[in-house]
Amino acid sequence: MAVASDRSQKAQPERIKERQRIFDEFSSITPEIASHKHRKMIVHTGVASHHAGHIPAWKLLIEKMMSGGLLNAIFATSTVAAGVDFPARTVVITNADIRGNEGWRPLKASELQQMTGRAGRRGKDNVGFAILAPGQFQNPRKIAELLKAPPDALESQFRATYTSLLNLLDAFGAFAPVREIAEKSFAFRLTRHQIDRLQGRRESIVHSINEKIAASGAALSIDDIRGYERLSAAMNHLHRATPATRAELRHSWLRQNAIPGRVITQGRSAKRLYIILNINGDKVTAMRDDGQGATIELGRISRIYEKKYKLKEDAIEEAFFDVYERRNQPLNEPKPAYKNAADDTFVVLNTAMQKLTDNAGGDGLSVLSESVSSIEKVEQIERDIELLKEEIWQPFERRAKVLDHYGYLDFDAEVVTDSGKWLADVRVDKPLLVGEALRRGIFGKLLTATAAGFMASVAADADRNYGELHCSNRMLDVIEEFDKVLFGVATVEMKFGIAPVEDLNLSAAAVAEGWANGWEWEQLVERTKAEEGDLVRLLSRTGEAMLQVGKLKETNKDASEIANAAAAVVLREPVR
């Protein structure tokens, strides 16, 4: 809460009159605030509230009065501190936590510092005051720690998204420059620092090896030492190649045969069937025969069935039925068979190592032997660097493969297709879902209200509840049709290691459908029992997403016309 009171700000008649004038002016333009439950309080006492639960018109009214020095106190959230210039003589802090999109969380140092930084009006106050008000959720010790803490680190908003990938690839024409941009982005600065440190260590070790070669007088290079190390490693590998136990043999067999598209069972009972979607190390991502996802340890697999299937909805169903109806038989596990057939290979490796030693001359053998461990460190560092780079690039690559699956880009050719070019222009939260609704013609046959409801169900947070409204039967039919698209996209994303898209929000769909059918604002608020600010944000996001689709006049004419019509209805007052 911010308090800006001194003698000039007591509730004098002229100040009440001025607040009434401003209120009447605003309410004539935006009638929805004329009956606001706080209207008498703000006019007669100069006390107001400003937070996300209010509609934009009310918050603009508060900002106007506060800027004019007409308010004695304002109850506000930290968003005011971050986004609106509201200096006050006194700031009152009632909580040590804050409510965000995912529920309550502790205040951050920067948020608290911005809030307390509003205390003291330039040119009016010599000092500002910050008061910690006692309460159930107040924690003075935590507040004191935050006031002394350094500002929170900046967080980049650069993310691997379908839209960003399409736009970058279309602009640069290849993955390499896109990858370079990702590696240099502020979002991956910590990873970049790790890479720089590793590169420094690598250069130091290589320099030390070169000095040792120069001192020995041997005719060697770094590449020669790399070659010697690899020959030595191959020799050791041959010694270990034959499995020593049945467990090692079985693990090798599992690694070779447990591949995406094959049906497996796990454990002793082996009653439930799974189809493999992806393998990462010894972790197997699979789908159960009841449609649920699962993660299985490689060693827990009991049977692997022979046939391989495409990871599409119909093929997955066929895979399970083939096992039930005995059209797909399990593979036979190999029995241990111990023999050494590597004698000729040993001879070849020994000859190559001896030749390298003879050609080096001088103290070549000594340098080669002593430098093997150093070269191993260099190669390990190089692998670590590549892994860190892959850590940055992998989210983009996975999304590129999903887009390739749906034909929005050609992964091998590294080009954006025609459908990918228009999808890149659809800047919404879940572009792939919207793109598939457009590409499959679902969007183009919707009515205005059902189009608004559909877009709201996609644009809203999946777990946000907007009241007890119910969708119409027509809206439910649209959602049911689109559920097939949702399932298909989720399956493909799981296959490529991406967390599947969230479910649609039926509560949001019902709100947008009702609003697009012409309900009055008061009727919508009354029937949903939701905060007005929450409704405004939902409908604003829905309308903005509609405008994005509305731009696709050349490639999706029918959908564009429907989207523009829906946007015009959804974005009427008091939604802006």
C-alpha positions in Angstrom: 0.0 0.0 0.0 1.3 3.5 -0.9 0.3 6.5 1.2 0.9 10.0 -0.1 -0.6 12.2 2.7 0.4 15.6 4.1 -1.6 18.6 5.0 -2.4 19.5 1.4 -3.9 16.0 0.9 -6.6 15.9 3.5 -10.1 15.3 2.3 -11.0 19.0 1.6 -14.2 19.8 -0.4 -12.3 21.0 -3.5 -10.3 17.8 -3.6 -13.5 15.7 -3.4 -15.0 17.9 -6.1 -12.0 17.3 -8.4 -12.1 13.5 -7.8 -15.8 13.5 -8.6 -15.1 15.4 -11.8 -12.5 13.0 -12.9 -14.7 10.0 -12.0 -17.6 11.4 -13.9 -15.4 12.1 -16.9 -14.0 8.5 -16.9 -17.4 6.9 -16.3 -19.0 8.7 -19.2 -16.4 7.2 -21.5 -16.3 3.8 -19.8 -19.7 3.2 -18.3 -18.6 -0.1 -16.7 -16.9 1.7 -13.8 -20.0 3.8 -13.0 -21.3 1.2 -10.6 -17.9 0.0 -9.3 -18.2 -1.0 -5.7 -15.3 1.3 -4.7 -16.6 4.4 -6.4 -17.8 6.2 -3.2 -14.7 5.4 -1.3 -12.3 6.8 -4.0 -14.3 10.0 -4.4 -15.0 10.8 -0.7 -11.9 9.4 1.0 -9.2 9.5 -1.7 -8.4 5.8 -0.9 -8.3 3.3 -3.8 -7.1 -0.1 -4.8 -5.1 -1.0 -8.0 -4.4 -4.6 -8.8 -4.9 -7.3 -11.5 -8.4 -8.1 -10.4 -9.7 -4.7 -11.7 -10.6 -3.9 -15.3 -8.2 -1.6 -17.2 -10.6 1.4 -17.1 -10.6 1.4 -13.2 -6.8 1.2 -13.1 -6.4 4.1 -15.5 -8.8 6.1 -13.3 -6.6 5.4 -10.2 -3.4 6.3 -12.1 -5.0 9.5 -13.3 -6.0 10.6 -9.7 -2.7 9.4 -8.2 -0.7 11.3 -10.8 -2.7 14.4 -9.9 -1.9 14.0 -6.2 -5.6 13.5 -5.4 -5.3 10.2 -3.5 -4.4 9.8 0.2 -3.6 6.1 -0.1 -3.6 3.3 -2.6 -3.7 -0.4 -2.0 -1.6 -2.0 -4.7 0.5 -5.0 -5.7 4.1 -5.0 -6.8 3.0 -4.6 -10.4 2.3 -1.0 -9.6 5.9 -0.6 -8.4 7.2 -2.2 -11.6 5.0 -0.6 -14.2 3.5 2.7 -13.1 5.2 5.8 -11.7 3.5 6.1 -8.3 5.8 7.9 -5.9 4.3 8.2 -2.4 5.4 9.6 0.9 4.9 6.3 2.7 4.8 2.7 1.4 3.1 0.0 3.6 4.2 -3.6 2.9 1.6 -6.1 4.2 3.0 -9.4 2.9 6.3 -11.1 2.4 5.0 -13.0 -0.5 3.2 -12.3 -3.8 0.7 -14.1 -5.9 1.9 -15.0 -9.4 0.5 -17.1 -12.3 1.4 -20.3 -10.5 0.1 -19.4 -7.0 1.8 -17.7 -4.0 5.6 -17.3 -3.9 8.1 -15.2 -1.9 8.8 -11.7 -2.9 12.0 -11.3 -4.9 14.7 -8.7 -3.9 14.1 -6.6 -6.9 10.4 -6.5 -6.4 10.7 -5.4 -2.8 13.3 -2.8 -3.7 11.1 -1.3 -6.4 8.2 -1.2 -3.9 10.2 0.6 -1.2 11.8 2.8 -3.9 8.4 4.5 -4.4 8.6 6.0 -0.9 9.4 9.7 -1.1 8.1 12.1 -3.7 10.7 14.1 -5.6 10.5 17.8 -4.9 8.0 17.3 -2.0 9.5 15.0 0.6 12.9 15.1 2.2 12.5 11.4 3.2 10.3 8.5 2.4 8.9 5.9 4.8 8.5 2.1 4.3 6.3 0.5 7.0 6.0 -3.3 7.5 2.4 -3.9 8.6 2.0 -6.9 10.9 -0.1 -9.8 9.7 -0.5 -13.5 9.2 1.7 -13.5 6.1 4.3 -10.9 7.1 7.9 -11.9 7.8 10.0 -8.9 8.9 13.2 -10.9 9.1 12.7 -12.1 5.4 11.9 -8.5 4.4 15.1 -7.3 6.1 17.2 -9.9 4.3 15.7 -8.9 0.9 16.4 -5.2 1.5 20.1 -6.0 1.9 20.2 -8.5 -0.9 21.7 -7.6 -4.3 19.2 -7.2 -7.2 18.0 -10.4 -8.8 19.8 -11.5 -11.9 18.3 -10.5 -15.2 16.4 -13.3 -16.9 16.3 -13.6 -20.7 12.9 -14.3 -22.3 14.6 -16.0 -25.2 13.1 -19.5 -25.5 13.1 -22.4 -27.9 9.6 -22.1 -29.4 8.1 -23.2 -32.7 7.5 -19.6 -33.8 11.0 -18.4 -32.9 12.6 -21.4 -34.7 10.5 -20.9 -37.9 11.3 -17.2 -38.0 15.0 -17.6 -37.4 15.4 -20.4 -39.9 13.4 -18.5 -42.5 15.6 -15.4 -41.9 19.0 -17.2 -42.0 18.3 -20.1 -44.2 20.2 -22.8 -42.2 20.5 -24.2 -38.7 24.1 -23.2 -38.2 23.5 -19.4 -37.7 20.3 -20.2 -35.7 22.4 -22.4 -33.4 25.1 -19.7 -33.1 22.4 -17.1 -32.1 21.1 -19.5 -29.5 24.6 -20.2 -28.1 25.3 -16.4 -27.8 22.0 -15.5 -26.3 21.8 -14.0 -22.9 19.5 -16.9 -21.9 22.4 -19.3 -22.1 25.1 -17.0 -20.6 26.0 -19.4 -17.8 26.4 -22.3 -20.2 28.5 -20.0 -22.4 30.8 -19.2 -19.5 31.2 -22.9 -18.8 32.2 -23.4 -22.4 34.7 -20.5 -22.3 36.3 -22.0 -19.2 36.6 -25.4 -20.8 38.1 -24.0 -24.0 40.7 -22.2 -21.8 41.7 -25.5 -20.1 41.9 -27.3 -23.5 44.2 -24.6 -24.9 46.4 -24.8 -21.8 46.8 -28.6 -22.1 47.5 -28.5 -25.9 50.1 -25.8 -25.3 51.8 -28.0 -22.7 51.9 -31.0 -25.0 53.3 -28.9 -27.9 56.1 -27.8 -25.5 56.9 -31.4 -24.6 57.1 -32.4 -28.3 59.4 -29.4 -29.0 61.7 -30.3 -26.1 62.0 -34.0 -27.2 62.9 -33.4 -30.8 60.5 -36.0 -32.0 58.7 -35.7 -35.3 55.2 -35.6 -33.8 52.1 -33.5 -33.9 49.0 -33.2 -31.8 47.2 -35.3 -34.4 49.8 -38.0 -34.1 49.2 -38.2 -30.4 45.5 -38.3 -30.9 46.0 -41.2 -33.3 48.2 -43.1 -30.9 45.6 -42.6 -28.1 42.8 -43.9 -30.3 44.8 -47.0 -31.3 45.5 -47.7 -27.7 41.8 -47.2 -26.7 40.8 -49.5 -29.5 43.1 -52.2 -28.2 41.7 -51.9 -24.7 38.2 -52.0 -26.1 38.9 -55.3 -27.9 40.0 -56.8 -24.6 36.6 -55.8 -23.1 34.5 -56.5 -26.1 33.4 -60.0 -25.2 30.7 -59.8 -22.4 32.0 -61.3 -19.2 28.5 -62.2 -17.8 25.1 -63.0 -19.0 23.9 -59.6 -17.6 26.3 -57.7 -19.8 25.3 -59.8 -22.8 21.6 -59.1 -22.1 22.2 -55.3 -21.6 24.0 -55.2 -24.9 21.1 -57.0 -26.6 18.6 -54.7 -25.1 20.5 -51.6 -26.3 20.6 -53.0 -29.8 16.9 -54.1 -30.1 14.9 -51.7 -27.8 14.2 -49.0 -30.4 11.3 -46.6 -31.0 8.3 -48.2 -32.6 8.7 -51.6 -31.0 6.3 -53.1 -28.5 7.7 -54.3 -25.2 6.7 -55.6 -21.8 8.3 -55.1 -18.4 8.8 -56.9 -15.1 7.9 -60.5 -14.3 4.2 -60.3 -14.9 4.7 -58.8 -18.4 0.9 -58.3 -18.6 0.8 -54.7 -19.9 2.1 -53.7 -23.3 4.1 -50.6 -24.1 5.3 -49.0 -27.3 8.7 -47.3 -27.2 8.6 -43.6 -28.1 12.1 -42.5 -27.2 15.3 -43.7 -25.5 17.7 -41.5 -23.5 20.5 -43.5 -22.0 18.9 -46.2 -19.9 15.6 -44.4 -19.7 12.8 -45.6 -22.1 9.9 -43.2 -22.7 6.9 -45.3 -23.8 3.1 -45.3 -24.2 1.0 -47.9 -22.4 -1.8 -49.9 -24.1 -4.3 -47.7 -22.2 -2.9 -44.5 -23.7 -0.9 -43.4 -20.6 2.7 -42.3 -20.8 5.4 -44.2 -18.8 9.2 -44.1 -18.2 10.9 -47.5 -17.9 14.4 -48.5 -16.9 16.1 -50.4 -19.8 17.0 -53.3 -17.6 13.3 -53.8 -16.6 12.3 -54.7 -20.1 11.3 -58.4 -20.2 10.2 -58.9 -23.9 10.8 -57.1 -27.1 8.5 -57.8 -30.1 9.9 -58.1 -33.6 7.9 -55.7 -35.7 8.5 -51.9 -35.8 5.6 -49.4 -36.2 5.3 -45.8 -37.1 4.5 -43.6 -34.1 1.1 -42.5 -35.4 -2.3 -43.0 -33.6 -3.6 -45.7 -35.9 -0.3 -47.5 -36.1 0.1 -47.5 -32.3 -3.3 -49.1 -31.9 -2.5 -51.7 -34.6 0.8 -52.5 -32.8 -1.0 -53.5 -29.6 -3.6 -55.6 -31.4 -0.9 -57.4 -33.4 0.6 -58.7 -30.1 -2.8 -59.6 -28.7 -3.7 -61.6 -31.8 -0.2 -63.2 -32.1 0.7 -61.5 -35.4 3.9 -60.1 -33.7 6.2 -62.5 -31.9 8.9 -61.7 -29.3 12.5 -61.7 -30.3 14.7 -64.5 -29.0 17.4 -63.4 -26.6 20.9 -64.7 -27.5 22.6 -67.2 -25.3 26.1 -66.6 -24.0 28.8 -67.7 -26.4 32.4 -66.9 -25.4 35.1 -66.8 -28.1 37.9 -64.6 -29.1 37.9 -63.8 -32.8 39.9 -60.5 -32.6 43.5 -61.9 -33.1 43.8 -60.4 -36.5 42.6 -57.0 -35.3 45.2 -57.0 -32.5 47.9 -57.6 -35.1 46.7 -54.7 -37.2 46.5 -52.3 -34.2 50.0 -53.3 -32.9 51.5 -52.8 -36.4 50.0 -49.3 -36.6 51.2 -48.3 -33.2 54.7 -49.6 -33.9 54.9 -47.7 -37.2 53.8 -44.4 -35.5 56.5 -44.9 -32.9 59.3 -45.7 -35.4 58.4 -42.6 -37.6 58.5 -40.3 -34.5 62.2 -41.0 -33.9 64.1 -39.5 -30.9 62.1 -39.7 -27.7 58.9 -40.3 -29.6 57.8 -43.4 -27.7 58.3 -41.6 -24.4 56.3 -38.5 -25.6 53.5 -40.7 -27.0 53.2 -42.7 -23.8 53.4 -39.7 -21.5 50.9 -37.6 -23.5 48.1 -40.2 -23.9 46.5 -39.2 -20.6 46.7 -35.5 -21.5 45.1 -36.1 -24.9 42.4 -38.1 -23.2 41.7 -35.0 -21.0 41.6 -32.8 -24.2 39.1 -35.1 -25.9 37.0 -35.3 -22.7 36.9 -31.5 -22.6 36.0 -31.3 -26.2 33.1 -33.8 -25.6 32.0 -31.7 -22.6 32.0 -28.6 -24.8 29.9 -30.4 -27.4 27.5 -31.6 -24.7 27.0 -28.1 -23.4 26.4 -26.8 -26.9 23.9 -29.6 -27.5 22.2 -28.7 -24.2 21.5 -25.3 -25.8 20.6 -26.5 -29.2 18.7 -29.7 -28.3 15.3 -27.9 -27.5 15.5 -26.2 -30.9 16.4 -29.4 -32.7 13.6 -31.4 -31.0 11.0 -28.8 -32.1 12.5 -28.7 -35.6 11.9 -32.5 -35.9 8.3 -32.0 -34.7 7.8 -29.2 -37.3 9.4 -31.5 -39.9 6.9 -34.3 -39.0 4.0 -32.0 -39.7 5.5 -30.5 -42.9 6.2 -26.9 -41.6 9.9 -27.3 -42.3 12.2 -29.7 -44.1 14.7 -30.8 -41.5 17.2 -32.3 -43.9 17.1 -29.4 -46.4 17.0 -26.9 -43.5 14.3 -24.8 -45.1 10.9 -23.5 -43.9 8.0 -24.8 -46.1 5.1 -22.6 -47.4 2.9 -23.7 -44.6 5.7 -23.0 -42.1 5.9 -19.4 -43.4 2.4 -18.6 -42.5 2.6 -20.5 -39.2 5.6 -18.3 -38.3 3.3 -15.3 -38.5 0.8 -16.8 -36.0 2.3 -15.4 -32.7 0.2 -17.3 -30.2 1.0 -19.3 -27.1 0.4 -22.7 -28.8 1.1 -22.1 -32.5 1.3 -25.8 -33.5 -2.2 -26.5 -32.2 -3.6 -23.4 -33.9 -1.7 -24.3 -37.1 -3.1 -27.8 -37.2 -6.6 -26.5 -36.6 -6.1 -24.2 -39.6 -4.4 -26.8 -41.8 -7.0 -29.4 -41.2 -9.9 -27.0 -41.9 -11.3 -27.1 -38.4 -11.1 -23.3 -37.8 -12.5 -22.4 -41.2 -15.9 -23.9 -40.5 -16.5 -22.4 -37.0 -19.1 -19.9 -36.1 -18.0 -16.6 -34.5 -18.8 -17.7 -30.9 -17.3 -21.2 -31.2 -14.2 -19.7 -32.8 -13.8 -17.4 -29.9 -14.4 -20.3 -27.4 -11.9 -22.5 -29.2 -9.2 -19.8 -29.2 -9.8 -19.1 -25.5 -9.4 -22.8 -24.7 -6.0 -22.7 -26.3 -4.8 -19.3 -25.2 -5.7 -19.7 -21.5 -3.6 -21.3 -18.8 -4.7 -25.0 -18.6 -5.3 -24.9 -14.8 -7.0 -21.5 -14.5 -10.6 -21.7 -13.5 -12.9 -18.9 -14.8 -16.1 -20.0 -13.1 -18.9 -22.5 -13.4 -20.1 -21.8 -16.9 -20.6 -24.7 -19.3 -19.9 -24.8 -23.0 -22.7 -25.3 -25.5 -23.1 -28.6 -27.3 -21.8 -27.0 -30.5 -18.7 -25.9 -28.6 -18.2 -29.3 -27.1 -18.4 -30.9 -30.5 -15.6 -28.6 -31.7 -13.5 -29.5 -28.6 -14.1 -33.2 -29.2 -13.0 -32.9 -32.8 -9.9 -31.0 -31.8 -9.0 -33.4 -29.0 -7.8 -35.8 -31.8 -5.4 -33.2 -33.0 -4.3 -32.6 -29.4 -3.6 -36.3 -28.9 -1.7 -36.5 -32.1 0.5 -33.5 -31.3 1.2 -34.8 -27.8 2.3 -38.2 -29.2 4.7 -36.7 -31.7 6.1 -34.3 -29.1 6.7 -37.2 -26.6 8.4 -39.1 -29.4 10.9 -36.3 -29.8 11.4 -35.7 -26.1 9.2 -32.6 -25.7 6.8 -32.3 -22.8 3.4 -32.7 -24.4 1.0 -29.8 -24.8 -1.4 -29.1 -22.0 -5.1 -29.9 -22.2 -7.6 -27.3 -23.4 -9.4 -25.1 -20.9 -13.1 -25.6 -21.1 -13.8 -23.0 -18.5 -12.1 -20.4 -20.6 -14.0 -21.6 -23.7 -17.3 -21.2 -22.0 -16.5 -17.6 -21.0 -15.4 -16.5 -24.5 -18.3 -18.2 -26.1 -20.8 -16.4 -23.9 -19.1 -13.1 -24.3 -19.0 -13.5 -28.1 -22.7 -14.4 -28.1 -23.4 -10.9 -26.9 -23.6 -11.1 -23.1 -23.4 -7.8 -21.2 -20.3 -7.4 -19.1 -22.3 -7.3 -15.8 -23.9 -10.6 -16.9 -20.6 -12.2 -17.6 -19.1 -11.1 -14.3 -22.2 -12.3 -12.4 -22.4 -15.7 -14.0 -18.7 -16.5 -13.8 -18.1 -15.1 -10.3 -14.5 -14.4 -11.6 -12.4 -11.3 -11.0 -13.0 -8.7 -13.7 -9.3 -8.3 -14.3 -8.9 -12.1 -14.9 -11.8 -12.0 -17.5 -10.2 -9.0 -19.2 -6.8 -10.7 -19.5 -8.4 -13.9 -20.9 -10.5 -12.1 -23.5 -7.6 -9.8 -24.4 -5.4 -12.8 -25.1 -8.2 -14.5 -27.0 -8.8 -11.4 -29.1 -5.1 -10.8 -29.8 -4.7 -14.4 -30.9 -7.7 -14.0 -33.2 -6.1 -11.0 -34.8 -3.0 -13.1 -35.5 -5.1 -15.6 -37.4 -6.9 -12.7 -39.0 -3.7 -11.7 -40.8 -3.7 -14.9 -42.9 -6.0 -13.6 -45.6 -4.0 -15.0 -48.5 -3.3 -18.5 -47.1 -6.3 -19.1 -44.9 -9.1 -16.9 -46.3 -12.1 -18.5 -44.5 -10.4 -18.8 -41.2 -9.1 -15.2 -41.5 -12.6 -13.8 -42.0 -14.0 -15.8 -39.0 -11.1 -14.8 -36.8 -11.4 -11.1 -37.6 -15.2 -11.2 -36.9 -14.6 -13.0 -33.6 -11.9 -10.5 -32.6 -14.1 -7.5 -33.2 -16.8 -9.0 -30.9 -14.4 -10.2 -28.2 -12.4 -7.0 -28.1 -15.4 -4.7 -27.4 -15.5 -2.6 -24.3 -14.5 -3.0 -21.5 -11.9 -5.4 -23.1 -9.2 -3.5 -25.0 
